[in-house]
Amino acid sequence: MSDQDRPKSTIHISNIRQPVPQKTDVKLGSNKTVSRREIRSREELMPLADKIAQDATVVDRFRRVQGSDDEQLASQFIGEIARIAQTLDSNITQTDAARITVLLMEILKVSGERPDGER
């Protein structure tokens, strides 16, 4: 498959096999220390995704973004998910928001229903 044939707005999620410490300090060459948080697990993020999936307005926007191939729209939607999730948990990162968006895809694909009961 050539690069031109590949989808342009694909999220790749790698499988982390070993647990990462909750917070790690990494020394940079310039003697600066950067703290990094552990990537949250599916189990930690699923309750947030479930709660967000109950919002009919968010689900409608999700349906418009889904399959649109509009990277800017998708990025804006993930930003919106981040803002919503941060109202529920102030420690949510952009990475967490992207993972929550993937969980929303799973939830809404499985149920096939919108929160207002329509299909």
Phi and psi in degrees as a GROMACS rama.xvg file:
@    title "Ramachandran Plot"
@    xaxis  label "Phi"
@    yaxis  label "Psi"
@TYPE xy
-78.763  164.806  SER-2
-61.1404  -30.6698  ASP-3
-69.657  -26.6448  GLN-4
-84.6314  -13.9506  ASP-5
-79.1474  145.78  ARG-6
-62.4091  144.567  PRO-7
-91.4319  -17.9899  LYS-8
-119.502  61.127  SER-9
-105.766  134.496  THR-10
-97.9463  123.559  ILE-11
-102.711  124.321  HIS-12
-117.282  120.176  ILE-13
-88.67  157.521  SER-14
-93.2987  116.924  ASN-15
-90.9301  118.524  ILE-16
-88.5966  -32.6652  ARG-17
-107.338  139.398  GLN-18
-63.8459  142.814  PRO-19
-101.607  140.707  VAL-20
-57.265  153.698  PRO-21
-53.2387  -43.547  GLN-22
-141.667  129.396  LYS-23
-121.17  142.499  THR-24
-102.587  129.511  ASP-25
-117.688  127.983  VAL-26
-86.385  128.523  LYS-27
-93.1785  162.293  LEU-28
-56.2764  -27.3647  GLY-29
-89.9128  21.0791  SER-30
63.7991  15.6554  ASN-31
-86.7272  145.696  LYS-32
-109.685  130.865  THR-33
-116.405  129.231  VAL-34
-93.1822  135.912  SER-35
-123.316  139.544  ARG-36
-92.1521  155.947  ARG-37
-67.699  144.151  GLU-38
-72.9124  128.534  ILE-39
-69.317  147.425  ARG-40
-79.1825  163.93  SER-41
-57.4171  -40.9441  ARG-42
-64.8151  -34.4169  GLU-43
-73.128  -35.1845  GLU-44
-88.8653  -21.5157  LEU-45
-58.9385  -41.8034  MET-46
-60.6553  -36.2394  PRO-47
-67.0727  -43.8641  LEU-48
-62.1464  -41.318  ALA-49
-60.7502  -43.8285  ASP-50
-65.6293  -42.1722  LYS-51
-66.3642  -35.2244  ILE-52
-66.1917  -14.6686  ALA-53
-79.848  -11.6207  GLN-54
-87.6132  109.199  ASP-55
-60.6865  -33.9681  ALA-56
-65.5244  -43.382  THR-57
-65.0148  -41.9752  VAL-58
-62.5193  -41.5757  VAL-59
-61.5798  -44.4552  ASP-60
-64.1376  -39.6614  ARG-61
-58.7025  -44.6884  PHE-62
-61.8069  -36.3235  ARG-63
-70.0272  -36.3022  ARG-64
-75.3238  -39.434  VAL-65
-58.6988  122.073  GLN-66
78.0339  6.79772  GLY-67
-80.8147  -16.9131  SER-68
57.8857  21.9266  ASP-69
-99.9873  99.7958  ASP-70
-62.3711  -37.0123  GLU-71
-65.5912  -43.317  GLN-72
-63.2521  -42.0817  LEU-73
-63.1938  -41.9532  ALA-74
-63.9858  -41.5424  SER-75
-63.4604  -39.3067  GLN-76
-65.3793  -42.7664  PHE-77
-63.2067  -37.8242  ILE-78
-61.9601  -39.846  GLY-79
-65.4091  -42.1611  GLU-80
-60.7414  -40.5728  ILE-81
-60.559  -45.6145  ALA-82
-63.8478  -43.3442  ARG-83
-63.8641  -47.142  ILE-84
-64.077  -34.4112  ALA-85
-68.2454  -22.6733  GLN-86
-71.8255  -23.9201  THR-87
-91.5982  -32.7452  LEU-88
-149.171  109.913  ASP-89
-67.0258  -10.7636  SER-90
-92.6157  6.68286  ASN-91
-67.228  134.414  ILE-92
-105.641  173.698  THR-93
-61.9507  -37.552  GLN-94
-62.8909  -44.2358  THR-95
-59.8212  -41.8449  ASP-96
-63.657  -39.329  ALA-97
-63.9897  -40.6989  ALA-98
-67.5913  -37.2672  ARG-99
-63.0483  -38.9055  ILE-100
-61.5832  -40.7574  THR-101
-63.5494  -40.7024  VAL-102
-64.7531  -37.284  LEU-103
-60.3108  -40.6322  LEU-104
-58.2182  -43.8481  MET-105
-65.3121  -47.0877  GLU-106
-61.085  -48.0686  ILE-107
-75.0095  -28.0183  LEU-108
-71.5306  -41.2041  LYS-109
-66.1576  -47.7459  VAL-110
-77.4861  -34.9381  SER-111
66.1034  7.36583  GLY-112
-121.235  152.778  GLU-113
-90.4014  158.406  ARG-114
-58.5205  -22.7882  PRO-115
-82.6157  3.80402  ASP-116
91.8812  -6.95793  GLY-117
-84.2133  161.506  GLU-118
